[in-house]
Amino acid sequence: MKTSLSFFAIVALVNALTVFCAIAMPKIEFKDDNLQRLATMFSKSALGRFTSWQNEVESLSGRPIDDQLYEINNFFNEIPYYTDKEHWGQSDYWATPVEMLGTNGGDCEDYVIAKYFSLRALGVPDSKMRMMFVTALRQNQAHMVLAYYPEPNAIPLILDNINPRILPANKRPDLRPVYSFNGEGLYKAKAEGRGTKLGNSRHKMWDDLTSRIEREF
């Protein structure tokens, strides 16, 4: 969970995502020379987590979408939660999946980013997913979840690190949707349906994140 983000910070997320989603997600494949480089960057214990991620995605290729959502959600929810201040010494840092696995920790945005890119690597279209900013009502804090839309106007399924069960958004009264985004744009979020599209923009943090992902594979 995070402290509250302003609307303008949220609006600023989208154009860079739109550009990146036109690029194919790199195949999740760690070769020996890359693993050695990552072991130097992180630790030898991180190598097992990288290969587990690679094996997880490979094993899910071609499986039904329900299996892919369930397994990817569970895989990343096993990683310990830390605030950005605790983990990175920064008030706000968006980790790549490699950074999250390498350091064995992350916050709500990192869980969502890792799940999103894993599902993209499995071939799930960007149009079926949204990164959704919500208010977690029980904790009274800003939070982020991944929403999956089986059909364009369906009630989305929510992948979350607070509640590990994948439930339709209308079965999550503890979450109040605020805004969501994907490569198609920024939307005023709705629990039921896709919401109203608000526009496109750019965000330096997303640019930094995607450039780091491209360098990791």
N, C-alpha and C positions, 0 to 999 in steps of 0.2 A: 504494500500500500504506500501511497505517496501523500505529501501535502498537496493542497489544491493547486491546479494549474489554471491559468487565465484562459479565457476564450481565445485570445490572440495567439497564445502559445500553441493551442490546439490547432487553430486554423493554419498555423505555419508548418504543419507536418506534411502536407499532401503532395505538392508537385514533385518533390524528390522521390516519394514513394511511387507516383505515377510513372516516372522515368524508369525507376529500378524494376518495376514489375513488367516492363517491356523486355527486360533481360532475363534469360533463363536462370533459374536458381541453380548454382553450382551443384554438381553431384556430390553427395556426402561420401567422400572417399579419401582416406588418409593413407598415403604411400609412405614407405619406410623413411625416406629422406625428410618428408614433411613431419612425420611423427618425432624424428630426432630433433628437429627444429622446435617443435612444440614442447618437447620434454625439457629443452633448455629454457624456454620461455616460462613454463609453469613448473611441473615436477614429473617425475617418472610415474607417480601414482595417478596422474591425470590421464596417462595414455590408455589405461583400462576404460576410463569413462568415454574417451573419444571412440575407441573401437566398439564399445557397447552401443553407442549412438549409431555408428555406421551399420552395425549388425541389426539393430532395431529397425532402422529404415529399410534395409535390404529385405528383412523378413516380412515387412508389411507391404512391399510392392505387389500390386495386383489384388490385395485383399479388399474386402468390402469396406466402405467408408466408415461404418460404425466401428469396425475393428481398429482402423487407423486412428480415429479420434480418441478412442478409449486408451489405446496403448501409448500414443504420443503424450496424451495428457498425464497418464500415470508415470511415464518415464521421467518427465521433467519435474513433476511434483515431488519426486524423491529427493531432489536437490534442496539443501537447507536454505531457508529464507534469511536474508540479511538486508538491512537498509543500505542505501548507497553510501551513507556516511560511515557506517560500520565497515563496509566491505571495500569501498574504493576511496574513502576519505574525501568524497565530493557530495554536494547536496543532490545532484542529479546526474546519473551516468547510465547510458543505454549500452548494455553489454551485448556482444555477439554471442551466439550459442557456444562457440569455441571458448570464449572468455568465461562464460558462465560455467561450462563443464571443467575448464582448466583450473578455475579457482574454487570450484565446488560450492557455489553460492550465488544468490541473486535476489532481486526484488520482483514485484508484480510485473513490471514492464519487461524484465528479462525473461520471465516464464512465458509471457505472451509472444515475445519476439522469437524465442526458441521454438515454440509450438508452431507458430505461423510459418517459419522458414522450413521446418521439418515437413509440414504438410504440403507446402509448395513444392519441395523436392519430390514428394510422392505423387505430384501431379494434380493436387487439389487446386482448382482455379482461384485466382485472387478474387474474382467476383462473388465467390461463395463465402468469403471470410471478411471480417471486420475486426480491427483492434478497437475496443470500446472502452472509453473512459466512463466510469460509474462512480457513484458514492456508495461506499459500503456502510449501510445504515447502522449496523450494530457497533461498528468501530468508529463511526462518524468521521471517516477519512476518505480521501480520493483514492481510487483503485483502478486497475485496468484488467480486463478479461478479454479472451478471444471468443468472438461470436461466429458460429458456423450456420449458414443459411442453406438448408436442403433444397429449397425452391426460392425464387426471387422475393416473394412476399410472405414467406413462411415466418413463423416465430422462430428466432434463432436458438440453437443449442449453445450453452455457455461452458467454455473450458476455463477453469479457474483454479488457482492454487489455495484459496481459502476453503472452498467446498470442493472436494475431489470428484464428487458425482457430476456427471454431465447431464444437465437438466435443461428443459426449455426455459427461456427467459421469464415466462409468466409463472414459473414455479420457483423463481428466485426473488421473493418479496424483500429480501435483505439487500438487494441491489437497486439503486435508482440510476437509470441510464442518463448520460449527459450528452456526449458526442461520440461518434465513431468514425473511423476512416479506413480506406484501403486505396488501391491504385486508381480507383475510379473517382475518388473525391472525398470530401468531408460531409458528414451527415449529422443532423440533429437527431440523436438516438431515440428510438422507441423500443419498448419491450416487445411489442407485437408489430412486426413488419420492419421495413428498412429505414423509415424516417425520411426527412426532407433533405435533399442535397443542398449544401450551403456554398460550396465553391472549392477552389484549388489554391495552393500556396506552396512554399518551400520551408524547410527547417534544417538548420545546420547540423543538429544532432542526428537526424536521419541520414543526411549526407555522410557524416562521419561513420555512422554505423554500417551503412551499405558498402562504403569504400573499404572498411576493415574486413567485412565478410568476403569481398572479392579477393583480398590479399591472402586470406587464410587457406584457400583451396588451390 
